[in-house]
């Protein structure tokens, strides 16, 4: 189990107030890491911190504010004299599925597109950039980005902006991994399928919507957030020492179709 031991390490997880971010933060804390939980929602952030096992702290942060995000990462490194793990998880979805009339090309609004691009892509790039800046001099780091199966294949249940940003994240992982490979810093992605989270206002919790998503999954069910913990711990730990530039689907078999 030493391969998965994070004792003494410091981790940052964005979007850690709920859903996949909260589950990943719990996995790292359970393995011994001191976890900085970052989120824009103070209520869910406090709740996540209250139930976090082991050591942790909260950081009220809007990742769309690039200056604040960079400053936060620099401050974590300064206060703890290290940042070993950074998980760029915060993100949003906007707009209906492209299967519906409201989600077709002609209906995509500029403001909506720009908001999703800034949250789902620019914030991930900024997190990777800032984390790499403090990890490279120390010769060690684990950077993880939350992508989506919608970034690996055409996914009829999501909108254009979401699919485009998640595809870009997959390639951003590859690109940055190559640059950082000789510096002891790995960059990998996780591509979740449908999980029971609060994204899109938690609409996947609606039984009808959940049933629609489940029909696209070979396992015929929606995943629980805790089912992301294993791959998050793998990519954050010494166990993944020879893995970089990959995005791993956690999708109930969707990518096998």
N, C-alpha and C positions, 0 to 999 in steps of 0.2 A: 504493500500500500504506500510505500515511500514515494513511488512514482506520482502519486496524486496528493502528496502532502504539500500544503501551501503555508505552513506555519511560518510566521515572521514576514510574509509577503504583504504588500499593500496593493489593493485593487480598486479601480473606479468602474462603476456600472452606471451608465446613463439610462434614463427611463426606468429606474429601479423601484418606483413607487407601486407598481402593480404588474400583473401579467408575467411575460417572459423575463423582463428585467429583474423583477423581484425574485423569481425562481432561480435565476442565474446567480444573483447576489447571495441567496441562501446557500447555494451549492458551494460557492467559494468560501463563505464564512464557516460552513460545516467542515471544510477541509483545512481550516486554520488561518485563513487570510483575514486581515483587517480590511473591511470593505467600506468604501465611501459610496453611499447611495445617493445618486443625483437624480432630481426630478423637478418638474415645474409645479407640481401639485403638492402643496404643503401637507394636506390632510392624508393623502395616500402615502406620502413619504414618511410621515410620523408613524403611521400604522405599520409600514414595512420595517422601520427601524425598531419598533417596540417588540416585534416578534423575531428579529434577526438573531440567530444563534451566534454566540461568540462576540467578537469585537467589531464595532462598526461606528460610522458617523453619518450624519445627513448633510446634504449640500443642495440648497434650493437654487436651481439653475435652469435657465432657458437656453438650450443648446443652439437655438437659432441665433443667439447673440455670440458671434464668433470671438469677440474680444473677451467677453466674460468666460467663455469656454476655455480659451487659451490661458487666461489668468488663473482659472480654477485648477487646471492641470499643473501649471507651474507652482502654484501654492501647495498642492498636495505633495509634490516632490520636495519642495523646500521644507515643509513641516515634518515630513516623515523621513527625509533624506533618501527617498526611493519611490518609484512607482513601477511595480512589476507587471501588473495586468491592467489593461484598459478594454472595456467592452462597450463599443459604440452601438447601443441598442435603441435609443430613443427614436421614435418615428411616428408618422401619422398616415392615415389614408384619407382620401377625399374624393367625393363623387361616386356615383353608382357604377356598377359593372358595365363594361363596354358592350354587353349583350343587350342592355336596355337602351331605349331611345335617349334618355337623359345622360347616358355615358358614352354616346357615340362621338366621333371626331368633332363634328360640328358643334357639339354641346359643351366641349371642354373650355372652361373659362380661364383667361390669362392669370388672374389673381390666384385661382385655385391651383393651377399648374405651378406657379412660382412658389407658393407656400409649401407644397409637397416637395419640390426640388430642394428648397432651402433646408427643410427639416430632415428629409430622408437621405440626401446626398451630401450637401455642403457641410452639414453638421458631422457626418461620418468622416468626411475628408479632414475636417478641422481636428477632430478627435485623434485620428491616425497621425496627422502631421504633428500635433502638439505632444502626443504621447511618444512618438518616435524621437522627438527632440530631447526628451529627458532620459529615454531608455538607451539610445545609442552610446552616449559617453560611458555608461556603466556596462555595456556589452551584454545586456540581457533584457528581454521583455516579451510579453505575450499580448498581442493586440487581436481582438475578435470583433467582427462586425456582423450585425444581424441583417441578413438579406431576406430572401423568400424564394419559394419554388416559383413564384411569379417572375423572378429574375432569371430563372433557368429555362423556362418554357412559357409558351402562351397560356395564360390562365384566365379563363372566361369569367371568373367570379370577381375580378378586381378591375379597377379603372386604369386608364392610360398612364397617368402620372405615377401612380404607385408602381406599376410594372416597369416603367422606364427607369425609375430611381433604383429599384432593387437590382435590375440588370446592370446598372452602372456600378453599384456597390460590389457586385461579383467581380467585375473587371478591375475596380480600384483595389480590391484585395490582392489580385494577381500582381498588379503593377507595383504596388508598394512592397509586397513580399519579396520581389526580386531585388529591389534596391536595398532592403534591410537584411537580406539573408546572410551577408558576411559580417553583420554587426551583432549577432546573437539575438536578434529580434524577429519573432515570427508573426505573420499576419494571416489569419484565417477567417473564414466566414461560416455562418450557420444559416441554412435556408429552411425555415419552418414551413410546414404545410398549415392547414387550418388548426388553430389552437383556440381554446376557450379563454379569451382575454377581453379587455375593454376597448380594444382598437375599433374604430368606426362606431364609437358609442356603445360598444358591447353588443352589436346587432347579431353576432354569431350565437349569442345566448338565446335568441329567439328560436324556439323549436323548429319552425318552418325553415328559417335560414340555415340552422344547423343541419337539418336534413338535406338541404340542397348541397351544402359543402360536403357532407358525409358521402353523398353519392359519387363524388369525384375521387374518393380515397379507396384504394383497394381494401384496406382494413375496415372500411365502412363505419368509421367513427371519427369524432373530433378529439384532438389530444388535450390532455390536462397540462397546464404549465409546468408541473413537476417533471414531465417527460422530456424537458429540454436540459435538465440538470446534468445528465451524464455526459453529453457531448460538450457542454460548456466547461465542465471540470477537466475533461480530456484536453481541450485546446488551451486551457489556462495553466496547465500543470506541466511538470517535467516529462510526463508520459508522451507528450506530443513533440519532443525535441527534434524530430526529423520530419516534421510536417509543416509546410508553409505554402501559402498561395492557393489553398483549396477551400471550397465552400461545400460543406457537408449537408445534404438534405436530411431533415427530420420530419418526414412527411407521410408516414403510413403507407409508403409504396407508390406515391404519385409519380415519381420520376422513373419508375420501372414500367410504366404503361407505354 
